[in-house]
Amino acid sequence: MENYKREFIEFMVDCGVLKFGDFVTKSGRKTPFFVNTGFYRTGAQLRRLGGYYARAVKESFGLDFDVLFGPAYKGIPLSVATSMAISELYDKDIRYCSNRKEVKDHGDTGILLGSPIQDGDRVVIIEDVTTAGTSIEETLPIIRAQGDVDPVGLVVSVDRMERGKGTKSALREIEEKYELKTTAIVTMEEVTEHLYNREYNGKIIIDDSLKTAIDAYYEQYGVLE
């Protein structure tokens, strides 16, 4: 595993973004682990986070695209932080764009924040995590409604590596259904590999009991093919 991935996993733990316990995902699944990017709360954290996303974007999609789109609400700071990091790290000026949950009817009207999306734009979508692929179904119509645009990829922070609506992983379903390349900074398999029975900041993050719960979760929701 690359060193930056180990750093990112520990960064998530430090920020309280990666949590273990009893949670329910947006798709209604009971899960022993949860990723909440809403816990990145300082400028220093967002700057560092943007750097990790920027590296994942460059490695998977290159920098030959025009707009980084972050769906409301959590995708808004992700798109801003990552576009800034791409500028700082790679000297490439990428526009950022997000949507509003409600269409604004006064002042700066419309559904979009940031840069408009124009005909011919190549768009990379940035999200926190994708469990069952439901959010992308809401995001793509918004992007495509702006004109003749090319959604080229989706980047998330953690690939949960579980089934979407069928037997394949959520990210694989997105790739096949929407012809949209997907990538993640790290996978849940990498998270477990790095933290299992390893002391970090004086404690074991994933012990045998938690590892058993994670394994049981994947027995129920893991990929079948």
Residue, then its C-alpha position, 0 to 999 in steps of 0.5 A: m500500500e502506498n504511504y499516502k494511503r496509510e497517511f490518509i487512513e490515519f488522517m481520517v481517524d485523527c479527524g473523527v471522520l472514520k468511525f467504528g460502532d453501530f450506524v445506518t447508511k443512507s441506503g438503510r444498511k446497518t454498518p459497523f463503520f462509517v465515513n462522515t466528511g462533515f467532521y473535517r472542520t478546519g482550514a488545515q484539515l480541508r487543505r490536507l484533504g484536498g491534497y489527497y483528493a487531488r492526487a487520486v484525481k490526477e492518478s485516475f483521470g489526469l488533469d485534462f478536464d474542466v470542472l470539478f463538481g461537488p454535489a450538495y451539501k458535503g461535496i461543496p467543500l470537497s470541490v473547493a478544497t480539491s480544486m485549490a489543491i490541484s492549482e497548488l500542487y499541479d499548477k492547473d486551474i480547474r473550475y469548481c461547481s456545486n448544486r443547490k438543493e433548492v433553485k434560487d429565484h433571486g440574485d444569482t439565480g439557478i441551481l448551481l454554485g461556482s462556475p457555470i457548466q458549459d457545452g463541451d466541458r469535461v466534468v469530474i464528480i467528487e463525493d465523500v462515499t458511495t454505498a448504493g449509488t443512489s446519489i449519482e442518480e441525482t447528480l448526473p441529471i443536474i450536470r447533463a441538463q446544463g448542456d452538451v457536457d462529458p461526465v468523465g469520472l467519479v472520485v470518492s474518499v473511501d470505496r466501501m466495497e459493497r453491493g450496490k442495487g444488484t450483485k456488483s459493487a456500487l462503484r462497478e454498477i456506476e461504471e457500467k450503467y453510466e459509463l463513468k470511470t470511478t476511483a477512491i483514495v482508499t478502499m475499505e479493504e486497505v483501511t482494515e488491512h492498515l488498522y487491524n490489530r495495529e496500535y495507533n495513538g496508544k490503542i487498537i482501532i480494529d481489534d478481533s471483535l470489530k474485525t469479526a463485525i466487519d467480516a459479517y457485514y461483508e458476508q451480508y452486503g459484500v460483492l457476489e460476483 
